[in-house]
Amino acid sequence: MRRTATAARRLSLTAPVLVLALVAGAAPAAAERHGADHGHGHGHGHGRGHGHGDGHERSGPDALVDTPWVIAHRGASAYRPEHTLSAYRLAIRQRADVIEPDLVPTSDGHLVARHENELSGTTDVADHPEFADRRTTKTIDGNSVTGWFSEDFTLEEIKTLRAVERIPDIRPRNTRFDGRFEIPTFEEVLDTWKRGRRFDRDLQLIPELKHGGYFDSIGLDTEKMLAETLRDHRLDDADSPVIVQSFEPESAREVDERVDTRVVQLISGAQEELTTGEGLDRIAEYADAIGPSLTWVLPVGEHGRAGDPTDLVADAHERGLLVTPYTLRSENAHLPDGYDRGGDPTRYGDFLAYYVAVYRTGVDGVFSDNPDHLRWARDLHLRIERRR
């Protein structure tokens, strides 16, 4: 739904926020128990404009959607190894609105769910002696990377690998799942998502194509692979609950040309040119939304708390673009300093106050490794807005 963005409003934390922000200090233990009951366990830069950190967290324009989305980043990846069917299923149980799989190709043309094509950070490939000779060094998007790469493995070989926790020092509880889960194909992710839609007809899927230009250069057309899969599942029209995203404008444009699904142009902390008026005008030619790093939406103020929102959300909304920034994580290690509680990087900080501050900027959805926490914050934000 599209409507004109309103002027930014000043926000002071209301009593309900303060109460729940204080409760958030105790919430980590409860949330961890909740995770166990179910069988488990960004950026701070400057952005455009400056946060004053004066103790008042300010709100931005209204969201373009009636209910801002809770987007499960790589599934419920705070509680399971990322990009596993178990992580996606848990995110669905935690009532995420959108599930995100990142996609990379195999040598025989299958898309599998991994955040990057180098496999050793999230699988046990290094423990497979039969693949020792596959270790190599490549230049990916200008960066030299050493390891094992998805494009050097067939799907049959990929299926012998098992997922492991990416950040065991921060999420040691997740290591108990190391070696238990296969690497899923995009087809398997779609099947899991479709089963979730039996219980939530509004559940959406937001696959991300990784390194499109690099894969094109070696003869693997991931945009074509994705488009063909979506067509096979009749998910390629404008009303599709699938939204395709990419950091590379060329890849996003190609997806837009191949299918009629919605498209998100992701914006990294290094892509400032895409946050300008001219950049947003170009994006609006082919995309329906932007997915910026939080640095471009809500800079951190001088006291380590949320500062003033930038104009990016309002500027994007003026062009009819939704805004879905990334990525919220609840551990102290991943929160701005002003939301740290106790100093233990593995424990949860004052995430609820920070998450609400992000929603108050008028964004249309947010990515989080903790979709359950994000839903708490979103629902609290909506209750506060109704009282205004």
C-alpha positions, 0 to 999 in steps of 0.5 A: 500500500502506498501513501505519502510519507509524513514529516519526521516526529520527535520521539521520547521513550514513553513509559511502556517502552521504559518498562519493557526496556528494563524488562529486557535485561531479564528477557535474555534468560527467558528467551534462551529458555524459550529457545531451548523449549523448542529444541535449540538454544550493523553497523554503527557508522555515521550514515547520512546526517548525525545522531545527537545522542541527547537521550531522545530517540526520534521517529521518522515518517510513517511506514508504507505498509500497515504492519512493518515486517519481521524478517527472519535473517537467514532463518532464526539464525540466533538459535540454529545454524544459519540457512538450515531448514531447522532455522527456517522452520523455527522462524516460522514458528516464531511468527516471522512475516518474511523468511530470507534464504541467501542463494549460491550455485553448485557446479551442476546448476542448483541453487543452495542456501548459503550466505556466501559461496565459500563453504568452510565458515558455515559447513564441515567441508574442512573435515572431509578429506575427500575434498581436501584438493578442492581448497583454493584461492579465488578473487570474488568481487575484488576480494581474495578468498581462500577456501572451498567454493560451492561452484566447485561442488555438485549438488550430490557432493554438497549434500554430504556436508553438514552445517555448523554455527558461524559465530560459535564464540558468540552463540556457543549454544548453537554448536550443539547442532553442528553436524546435524543439518544438511545444506538445503536447496532452494527447492527444499526451502520453497517446500518448507516455506509453502508448508508454513503458508498453510498456517500463515497465508501472508508468509513471504519469502525474500531470497537474495542472489549472491555475487551475481556478476562473479557467477556470470563471469564463470558461466553460472547464470544465477538470475536465470536459475532463480527465474526458472525456479520461480516460474516452475512454482508459479511464483513469478508474477507481480502478486507473488509473495516472493521478493528477490533482493541483491546488492548488485544493481545489475543483478537486481535489474536482470531479475526485474527483466526476467520475472514480475516479482518485487525486487529489493536493491540492497545497499551496503555501508560502502554504497553511499551513492545509492542513498542519494536522490539520484541513486534512489531515482535510478533504483525506483526504475527497477526495484520496489524497495531498498534494503540499506545497512542500518548505518544509513537509517539510524546512526548511533549517537555520542552516548552509544544510543540511537541518534536522529534518523536520517532522511533516507526513509522519507526520501525512499518513501517519496519515490514509492520505495519500501525500506527494509534495513539490516541486521538486528541481533540481540547479543551485546556483541552486536548492539551499539554500546549504549544498549550493552548490559553487563559486558558479556558479548554472548548475553542479550543487551537492551535489545528491545529499546533499540529495536523499537527505536529502529521501527520508529524511523518509519521503516517497512520491515527489519531483518533480524537473527532473532525474529521472536525478539523483533516481533516483540519490539514490532508489536510494542511499537504498534501499540505505542503508535495507536496511543499517539 
